[in-house]
Amino acid sequence: MQQGEGIRVSGTAVPGGNISVNVGTADSIVEIRIQGSQARTSHEVAGNKNASIPVPPGAGPGTQIIVTVGKGLRRRRFVITVTAPGP
């Protein structure tokens, strides 16, 4: 689990799985993108401040996903690494 300034994000994800984000701030949108790509997707944060975001299609083991919360000076970025599923 990665965290900073009231935001908690799972540290790893598996292909076809979800990324858990808990936003303790007033932010209502979480953006994700695959490292090296400019394509972003936005996901709303529920009233309980939690978001479960699906790992983007095509993100295999070793892929890094950038999770961004906030805008301007309050913007926080986290890097999630996609790992191979366990046996």
LUMBAVEX-347136 format. One record per atom (N, C-alpha, C, O): atom name; x, y, z; residue in one letter. Coordinates in nm, 2 decimals. Each point is the difference from the previous one (the first is absolute). Layout:
BEGIN
 site      u      v      w code
   CA      X      Y      Z    A
...
//
This chain:
BEGIN
 site      u      v      w code
    N   0.09  -0.12   0.00    M
   CA  -0.09   0.12   0.00    M
    C   0.09   0.12   0.00    M
    O   0.09   0.02   0.08    M
    N  -0.11   0.07  -0.17    Q
   CA   0.07   0.13  -0.01    Q
    C  -0.10   0.11   0.06    Q
    O  -0.12  -0.01  -0.02    Q
    N   0.18   0.11   0.08    Q
   CA  -0.09   0.10   0.05    Q
    C   0.08   0.14   0.01    Q
    O   0.12   0.00   0.00    Q
    N  -0.20   0.10   0.00    G
   CA   0.05   0.14   0.02    G
    C  -0.11   0.10   0.00    G
    O  -0.09  -0.01  -0.09    G
    N   0.10   0.10   0.18    E
   CA  -0.10   0.11   0.02    E
    C  -0.14  -0.05  -0.01    E
    O  -0.09   0.06  -0.07    E
    N   0.06  -0.16   0.15    G
   CA  -0.14  -0.05   0.01    G
    C  -0.05  -0.09  -0.11    G
    O  -0.12  -0.03  -0.01    G
    N   0.21  -0.01  -0.07    I
   CA  -0.03  -0.09  -0.12    I
    C   0.07  -0.13   0.02    I
    O   0.12  -0.01   0.02    I
    N  -0.20  -0.10  -0.04    R
   CA   0.06  -0.13   0.01    R
    C  -0.03  -0.08  -0.13    R
    O  -0.11   0.00  -0.05    R
    N   0.22  -0.06  -0.01    V
   CA  -0.02  -0.07  -0.13    V
    C   0.07  -0.14   0.02    V
    O   0.11  -0.01   0.05    V
    N  -0.17  -0.09  -0.11    S
   CA   0.07  -0.14   0.01    S
    C   0.13   0.01  -0.08    S
    O   0.01   0.08  -0.10    S
    N   0.09  -0.15   0.15    G
   CA   0.13   0.01  -0.06    G
    C   0.02  -0.08  -0.12    G
    O   0.09   0.03  -0.09    G
    N  -0.16  -0.14   0.07    T
   CA   0.01  -0.09  -0.12    T
    C  -0.14  -0.03  -0.04    T
    O  -0.10   0.01   0.07    T
    N   0.09  -0.06  -0.20    A
   CA  -0.13  -0.05  -0.05    A
    C   0.03  -0.12  -0.09    A
    O   0.12  -0.02  -0.05    A
    N  -0.22  -0.06   0.02    V
   CA   0.02  -0.11  -0.10    V
    C  -0.09   0.03  -0.12    V
    O  -0.10   0.07   0.01    V
    N   0.14  -0.13  -0.13    P
   CA  -0.08   0.02  -0.12    P
    C  -0.14  -0.05   0.03    P
    O  -0.02  -0.10   0.05    P
    N  -0.08   0.18  -0.09    G
   CA  -0.14  -0.03   0.01    G
    C  -0.05   0.03   0.14    G
    O  -0.12  -0.02   0.03    G
    N   0.21   0.07   0.06    G
   CA  -0.04   0.03   0.14    G
    C  -0.04   0.15   0.01    G
    O  -0.03   0.07  -0.09    G
    N   0.03  -0.02   0.22    N
   CA  -0.04   0.14   0.03    N
    C   0.11   0.06   0.08    N
    O   0.08  -0.06   0.07    N
    N  -0.08   0.20  -0.08    I
   CA   0.09   0.08   0.08    I
    C  -0.09   0.07   0.10    I
    O  -0.10   0.06  -0.03    I
    N   0.13  -0.08   0.16    S
   CA  -0.07   0.06   0.11    S
    C   0.05   0.14   0.03    S
    O   0.12   0.01   0.03    S
    N  -0.20   0.09  -0.03    V
   CA   0.04   0.14   0.04    V
    C  -0.09   0.05   0.11    V
    O  -0.13  -0.01  -0.02    V
    N   0.18   0.06   0.13    N
   CA  -0.07   0.06   0.10    N
    C   0.04   0.15   0.01    N
    O   0.12   0.03   0.02    N
    N  -0.21   0.06  -0.05    V
   CA   0.03   0.14   0.00    V
    C  -0.06   0.07   0.12    V
    O  -0.12   0.02   0.01    V
    N   0.21   0.02   0.08    G
   CA  -0.04   0.07   0.12    G
    C  -0.02   0.15  -0.02    G
    O  -0.04   0.07   0.09    G
    N   0.06  -0.02  -0.21    T
   CA  -0.01   0.14  -0.03    T
    C  -0.13   0.03  -0.07    T
    O  -0.08  -0.10  -0.01    T
    N   0.06   0.22  -0.03    A
   CA  -0.13   0.04  -0.07    A
    C   0.00  -0.04  -0.14    A
    O  -0.10   0.03  -0.07    A
    N   0.20  -0.09   0.02    D
   CA   0.00  -0.04  -0.15    D
    C  -0.10  -0.11  -0.03    D
    O  -0.02  -0.09   0.08    D
    N  -0.04   0.11  -0.19    S
   CA  -0.11  -0.09  -0.04    S
    C   0.03  -0.08  -0.13    S
    O  -0.08  -0.08  -0.04    S
    N   0.20   0.10  -0.02    I
   CA   0.04  -0.07  -0.12    I
    C   0.14  -0.05   0.02    I
    O   0.09   0.06   0.05    I
    N  -0.07  -0.19  -0.10    V
   CA   0.13  -0.06  -0.01    V
    C   0.03  -0.03  -0.15    V
    O  -0.09  -0.05  -0.07    V
    N   0.21   0.09   0.03    E
   CA   0.04  -0.03  -0.14    E
    C   0.10  -0.10  -0.01    E
    O   0.09  -0.01   0.09    E
    N  -0.09  -0.08  -0.19    I
   CA   0.10  -0.10  -0.01    I
    C   0.05   0.00  -0.15    I
    O  -0.08   0.04  -0.09    I
    N   0.20  -0.08   0.07    R
   CA   0.06  -0.02  -0.13    R
    C   0.11  -0.10   0.01    R
    O   0.06  -0.01   0.10    R
    N  -0.03  -0.05  -0.21    I
   CA   0.11  -0.09  -0.01    I
    C   0.13   0.08  -0.03    I
    O  -0.01   0.09  -0.09    I
    N   0.12  -0.12   0.16    Q
   CA   0.12   0.08  -0.02    Q
    C   0.04  -0.01  -0.14    Q
    O   0.00  -0.10  -0.07    Q
    N   0.03   0.22   0.01    G
   CA   0.04   0.01  -0.14    G
    C  -0.11   0.03  -0.09    G
    O   0.02   0.03  -0.12    G
    N  -0.14  -0.03   0.17    S
   CA  -0.12   0.03  -0.08    S
    C  -0.06   0.13   0.04    S
    O   0.01   0.04   0.12    S
    N  -0.07   0.03  -0.21    Q
   CA  -0.07   0.13   0.04    Q
    C  -0.15  -0.02   0.02    Q
    O  -0.06   0.09   0.05    Q
    N   0.01  -0.21  -0.08    A
   CA  -0.14  -0.03   0.02    A
    C  -0.03  -0.01   0.15    A
    O   0.06  -0.09   0.07    A
    N  -0.15   0.16  -0.03    R
   CA  -0.04   0.00   0.15    R
    C  -0.15  -0.04   0.01    R
    O  -0.08   0.03  -0.09    R
    N   0.05  -0.09   0.20    T
   CA  -0.14  -0.02   0.03    T
    C  -0.03   0.05   0.14    T
    O   0.09   0.00   0.09    T
    N  -0.21   0.06  -0.08    S
   CA  -0.04   0.06   0.13    S
    C  -0.10  -0.09   0.07    S
    O  -0.09  -0.05  -0.07    S
    N   0.10   0.05   0.20    H
   CA  -0.10  -0.09   0.08    H
    C  -0.04   0.08   0.12    H
    O   0.07   0.07   0.07    H
    N  -0.21  -0.07  -0.05    E
   CA  -0.05   0.07   0.11    E
    C   0.02  -0.07   0.13    E
    O   0.00  -0.12   0.01    E
    N   0.02   0.20   0.10    V
   CA   0.02  -0.06   0.13    V
    C  -0.14   0.00   0.07    V
    O  -0.07   0.10   0.00    V
    N   0.03  -0.21   0.06    A
   CA  -0.13  -0.02   0.06    A
    C   0.00   0.09   0.13    A
    O   0.10   0.05   0.04    A
    N  -0.22  -0.03   0.01    G
   CA  -0.02   0.08   0.12    G
    C   0.08  -0.05   0.12    G
    O   0.03   0.08   0.09    G
    N   0.00  -0.21  -0.09    N
   CA   0.08  -0.05   0.11    N
    C   0.15   0.02  -0.02    N
    O   0.08  -0.05   0.08    N
    N  -0.04   0.13  -0.18    K
   CA   0.13   0.04  -0.03    K
    C   0.09  -0.12  -0.06    K
    O   0.12   0.01   0.00    K
    N  -0.19  -0.12  -0.04    N
   CA   0.07  -0.11  -0.06    N
    C  -0.03  -0.02  -0.15    N
    O  -0.11   0.03  -0.04    N
    N   0.21  -0.07  -0.03    A
   CA  -0.01  -0.03  -0.14    A
    C   0.07  -0.13  -0.03    A
    O   0.11  -0.03   0.04    A
    N  -0.18  -0.06  -0.12    S
   CA   0.06  -0.12  -0.04    S
    C   0.01   0.01  -0.15    S
    O  -0.10  -0.01  -0.07    S
    N   0.22   0.03   0.02    I
   CA   0.02   0.03  -0.14    I
    C   0.06  -0.13  -0.07    I
    O   0.10  -0.05   0.04    I
    N  -0.17   0.01  -0.15    P
   CA   0.05  -0.12  -0.07    P
    C   0.14   0.03  -0.07    P
    O   0.02   0.11  -0.05    P
    N   0.07  -0.21   0.06    V
   CA   0.13   0.01  -0.07    V
    C  -0.03   0.01  -0.15    V
    O  -0.08  -0.08  -0.05    V
    N   0.14   0.18  -0.02    P
   CA  -0.03   0.02  -0.15    P
    C   0.03  -0.13  -0.08    P
    O   0.09  -0.07   0.03    P
    N  -0.17   0.04  -0.13    P
   CA   0.02  -0.11  -0.09    P
    C   0.14   0.01  -0.06    P
    O   0.05   0.11  -0.03    P
    N   0.02  -0.22   0.02    G
   CA   0.13   0.00  -0.06    G
    C   0.11   0.03   0.09    G
    O   0.12  -0.01  -0.04    G
    N  -0.15   0.03   0.17    A
   CA   0.11   0.03   0.10    A
    C   0.04  -0.13   0.06    A
    O  -0.06  -0.06   0.09    A
    N   0.17   0.01  -0.14    G
   CA   0.05  -0.13   0.04    G
    C   0.11   0.01   0.11    G
    O   0.03   0.12   0.04    G
    N   0.02  -0.23   0.01    P
   CA   0.10   0.01   0.11    P
    C   0.12   0.09  -0.04    P
    O   0.05  -0.01  -0.11    P
    N  -0.01   0.10   0.20    G
   CA   0.11   0.09  -0.02    G
    C  -0.05   0.14  -0.05    G
    O   0.08   0.09   0.01    G
    N  -0.20  -0.08  -0.05    T
   CA  -0.06   0.13  -0.04    T
    C  -0.01   0.09   0.12    T
    O  -0.04  -0.04   0.10    T
    N   0.07   0.17  -0.12    Q
   CA  -0.02   0.09   0.11    Q
    C  -0.12   0.09  -0.04    Q
    O  -0.01   0.05  -0.11    Q
    N  -0.08  -0.03   0.21    I
   CA  -0.12   0.08  -0.01    I
    C   0.02   0.12   0.09    I
    O   0.03  -0.01   0.12    I
    N  -0.06   0.13  -0.18    I
   CA   0.01   0.12   0.08    I
    C  -0.14   0.04   0.05    I
    O  -0.09   0.01  -0.08    I
    N   0.08   0.01   0.21    V
   CA  -0.13   0.04   0.06    V
    C   0.02   0.14   0.05    V
    O   0.09   0.03   0.07    V
    N  -0.18   0.06  -0.12    T
   CA   0.01   0.14   0.04    T
    C  -0.13   0.04   0.07    T
    O  -0.11  -0.02  -0.04    T
    N   0.13   0.10   0.15    V
   CA  -0.11   0.05   0.08    V
    C   0.03   0.15   0.02    V
    O   0.11   0.03   0.04    V
    N  -0.21   0.05  -0.06    G
   CA   0.01   0.15   0.02    G
    C   0.05   0.07  -0.12    G
    O   0.04  -0.05  -0.10    G
    N  -0.04   0.18   0.12    K
   CA   0.04   0.10  -0.11    K
    C   0.09   0.10   0.05    K
    O   0.01   0.03   0.12    K
    N   0.07   0.02  -0.20    G
   CA   0.10   0.11   0.03    G
    C   0.09  -0.04   0.11    G
    O   0.06  -0.11  -0.01    G
    N  -0.04   0.20   0.11    L
   CA   0.10  -0.03   0.10    L
    C  -0.04  -0.11   0.09    L
    O   0.08  -0.06   0.08    L
    N  -0.21   0.02  -0.08    R
   CA  -0.05  -0.11   0.09    R
    C   0.01  -0.13  -0.08    R
    O  -0.04  -0.11   0.06    R
    N   0.09   0.10  -0.18    R
   CA   0.00  -0.12  -0.08    R
    C   0.11  -0.10   0.06    R
    O   0.11   0.04   0.03    R
    N  -0.16  -0.16  -0.01    R
   CA   0.09  -0.11   0.04    R
    C   0.00  -0.11  -0.10    R
    O  -0.10  -0.04  -0.05    R
    N   0.22  -0.02   0.03    R
   CA   0.02  -0.11  -0.10    R
    C   0.05  -0.12   0.07    R
    O   0.09   0.01   0.09    R
    N  -0.14  -0.12  -0.12    F
   CA   0.05  -0.13   0.05    F
    C   0.02  -0.09  -0.12    F
    O  -0.07   0.00  -0.10    F
    N   0.17  -0.09   0.12    V
   CA   0.04  -0.10  -0.11    V
    C  -0.04  -0.13   0.05    V
    O   0.05  -0.05   0.11    V
    N  -0.13  -0.02  -0.18    I
   CA  -0.04  -0.14   0.03    I
    C   0.06  -0.09  -0.10    I
    O  -0.01   0.02  -0.12    I
    N   0.07  -0.13   0.17    T
   CA   0.06  -0.10  -0.09    T
    C  -0.09  -0.12  -0.01    T
    O  -0.05  -0.06   0.10    T
    N   0.02   0.02  -0.23    V
   CA  -0.08  -0.12  -0.02    V
    C   0.09  -0.12   0.01    V
    O   0.10  -0.01  -0.06    V
    N  -0.15  -0.08   0.15    T
   CA   0.08  -0.13   0.02    T
    C  -0.08  -0.12  -0.05    T
    O  -0.12   0.01  -0.03    T
    N   0.20  -0.12   0.01    A
   CA  -0.07  -0.12  -0.04    A
    C  -0.08  -0.06   0.11    A
    O   0.04   0.01   0.12    A
    N  -0.16  -0.06  -0.15    P
   CA  -0.08  -0.06   0.10    P
    C   0.06  -0.12   0.07    P
    O   0.08  -0.07  -0.07    P
    N  -0.10   0.05   0.19    G
   CA   0.06  -0.12   0.07    G
    C  -0.06  -0.13  -0.04    G
    O  -0.10   0.00  -0.07    G
    N   0.16  -0.10   0.11    P
   CA  -0.05  -0.14  -0.04    P
    C  -0.13  -0.03   0.06    P
    O  -0.06  -0.11  -0.03    P
//
